[in-house]
Structures are given as structure tokens and as C-alpha cells.
Amino acid sequence: MIHFVRKTVMIAALGIVMISCDDDDEGNPADPQPGKIEVTQAYGDSSSIVGRVNQFREQAGRTLNTAPGASSGRREINWDGVPAELISPLLLPADFFNPTVTSAPDARKRGLVYFPSTAALLVSDRNFTEVDTIFRGQFKAFSKNKLFSPRGTNISEIRFQLPGSTTAAYVTSFGIIFSDVDNADATMIEAYEGNNLIGTARAQVADRNYSFVGLRTNSRRITRIRIMAGNANLAAGVQDGSARDIVVMDDLIYSEPRAFN
């Protein structure tokens, strides 16, 4: 059984759930206790969650890495570097953020791929109004103006590799920002070590706002992440509301992928 660290402080005015922790020698909060998964959450508008998101960044790794070869620090994906020729309704390649050909830009080699390699992935700079105009005003981008969703499903799976290679890797921290969570039971992330489920967390409700969820571990290896964004697929004619909750995604934050020893 997985035991989560649940010592939290509710700050109602900001809509944030924060996990209590001490500082380590480098000024970052202390690592989770061995064998445990720490769950971090925040919800509300951008000013409500940015402090907790920034703290998670520090926990994942103080240095933001932008090229292969790092042994510590963190990686981030915010979709804003996706070029116009890959914007929805065109599909984003599943390995866009970890190409292995030498000619690909180092900045795209971030060690994160979607599974399977045929996954249909959409990045929109129009709040997915190109899918259906009913989504106008439904979603909000946390960073700049691009958002992400799988096509034809509400479930997506992430795996990790050493940046710029096909070598399987793991991370110890993973966080994600969801947009427009309406159902407290429908949106969640699962962390796996191989085939073993080692941590889960559900996103808190933030209608037409942001829900941040992060998982962090000291002694386990997160080799893949399964994301359930809402309970309905983003598609034309599918309206958010009532029993249907359509949720899209923005920033991903994760520790530097490491190879297995």
C-alpha cells in the first residue's frame, strides 16, 4: 500500500493545498521519506497557483536544462515552441520532445515521449476552437497561448528516455497543469515504476481555471505516467458540462531523466 504525505495546509483565499516540508542544505524542501510519494496540489487562477508551481520546480531541480547531457536539474514542456505546421488539427509527433536524430535541435531533446508512437496528439493556439467553436472561452493557457490534448481519448501515457536517445530512463518528480477541471473524481495522474503503480493523485476542481498536480519521490523510479484528463473526449459536438468533463493540459514539469544503473 502506498502512503502519501498528507500534512497539508488549506489556504482558502488562494485555493491551494500545500504539503509541509523543511529546507535542505541547498535551500530546497526536504526529500520525501524513503518509499513514499509526496502529492502536491494547487488550484485557482494563475496568481493562486504560481507560487506552488515554482516551489515544485525547485523541488524537481533548480536548473532548467535545455540540452542533453545533464545529470541533475529539471525539464519543462509548455507547448509554446511547437511550430505552426504542427498545430491542431495537424498532429504532434509522439517523440517531438525527444528526437534522436543528430540534426534535431538540442532544445527539443527533453527525454519525454508519448506511448504508443502512433498516439494522436493535438496542440492548439486557439483554445481548441478549431475542433469546435463551443470551446471558445472554455479553457485557459497557463503559459502563453497553447494547450495540449490527446485526440480521440481522454487518456495519455508518458514514458521517459535519456534526452536525445532511446535509452529508457526514469524521473523522481512529475507535475502537470490541467485546465478546466469540473469533476473532482475524473482527472488524475498515475505514476508507475515498471508495471507497478506507485502513486496517484486527483486534480482539484477549478472551473475554467487551473489545477496543478505533482508527484515526487525519494527512493522510487517513475518510469511512466498515465494521465486521465476528465471523463470525455475533446471532440466536435461534445459539450462540457453536466456529466461530461472535458479537460485539457498545459505545462509539464519533471526532474532530469536518468538511466538505470
Secondary structure, 3 states (H helix, E strand, C coil): CCCEECCEEEECCCCEEEECCCECCCCCECCCCCCCEEEEEEEECHHHHHHHHHHHHHHHCCCECCCCCCCCCEEEECCCCCCHHHCCCCCECCCCCCCCCCCCCHHHCCCEEEECCCCCEEEECCCCCCCCHHHCCCCCCCCCCCEEEECCCCEEEEEEECCCCCCEEEECEEEEEEEEECCCCCCEEEEEECCEEEEEEECCCEEEEEEEEEEEECCCCECEEEEECECCCCCCCCCCECCECECEEEEEEEECCEECC
